[in-house]
Amino acid sequence: MKIYEQTELDFKDVLIKPKRSYINSRSETDVTREYKFKWCPRKIIGTGVITANMATVGTFEIAKHMMQNKMFCCLHKHYSLDELIKFITENDCSEYVFLSMGLRDDDIEKIYTILDQYPDKCRNICIDVPNAYIPRVKELVIRMRQKYPDILLMVGNAVTAELVEDLILSGADIIKCGIGSGSACTTRRMTGVGRPQLSTIFECADVAHGIGGMICSDGGIVHIGDVAKAFGAGADFVMMGGFFAGCLEAAGDIITKKFQVNQIDENGEFLIETKQFKVFYGMSSEYAQKTHYCGMPSYRASEGRFVEVPLKPSIDRLLQDILGGLRSCMTYIGARRLKDISKCTTFYRVNTQLNTVFEK
């Protein structure tokens, strides 16, 4: 048994220090960067925000909006082969869309078929496994890099330097970092395993950049400012799922509910308020297992939530807010380019970061 005595940090534990800046306007900042990868020979210009490959937000509809904004979408792995082929042949997906796969044979064969038969359409692949510490993940990374040397390969999830280094040297370009930090994830509650997200980024980005790789911070985004904190800590990409849940373009029907409120009308009757919601669920939840895999296996427990999220505006509005927050942060710290944020960031450790007096 071993205990690490240093305090681990999350986004809520820090604020970014403002610095003297020569930037006069948010419009002078560039929220894109040119991505160059360790193994993949391609270069991509984009903003590193990426939607998680969850069934409600890793969708074709959301992918179209992300591409228009030079952002990324990781499609969920439950689309059929025919559905994926139709989408990638009708849209320009070569840069901003990732196809997801797990360790199941049918997942692997589906991706192999697309890479073999449609070599110019989409060669960004995400091997998505909640626990990347199992041997089969590294074995698959090695096999895929040997079989398809030109693919852009993202692999997750990890939270320690040792595994990040191992997976990059085995053939991964990007490591998805984060365990238990997602809003719909209950892994920490069920297993006791995890690591605060900011400290995860510090350590994993440091080792990844030292050997020419990159990391994607996966989970933990509560406020738009957390995106800037993730980039400031060294993340190359920031993956978000729950933040986009409930937007108009998210998958699922709109649910309308009526609630009695503590107010009385002129007739002495309690007022009724109507609210709209959309379903959002973790991909390791019992609901996801029943929806996509015909039920929960007897050897595992649910590690995800099922929630009804209040309906949000269009994803375009959310993306505009994210980019606006990033640009504003960059003017505060003197970072003209997205890639400069980590070079210009100094964190304060804090006990409280927000004044919540008027929050419900």
Secondary structure, DSSP 8 states (H G I E B T S, - for coil): -----S----GGGEEE---------GGG-B--EEEE-SS---EEEE--EEE---TTTSSHHHHHHHHHTT-EEE--TTS-HHHHHHHHHHS--TTTEEEEE-SSHHHHHHHHHHHHH-TTT--EEEEE-S-TTSHHHHHHHHHHHHH-TT-EEEEEEE-SHHHHHHHHHHT-SEEEE-SS-STTB-HHHHH-----HHHHHHHHHHHHHHTT-EEEEES---SHHHHHHHHHHT-SEEEESTTTTTSTTSSS--EEEEEEEEEE-TTS-EEEEEEEEEEEE-TTSHHHHHHHHSS--TT----B-EEEEE----HHHHHHHHHHHHHHHHHHHT--BGGGHHHH--EEE-S-----TT--
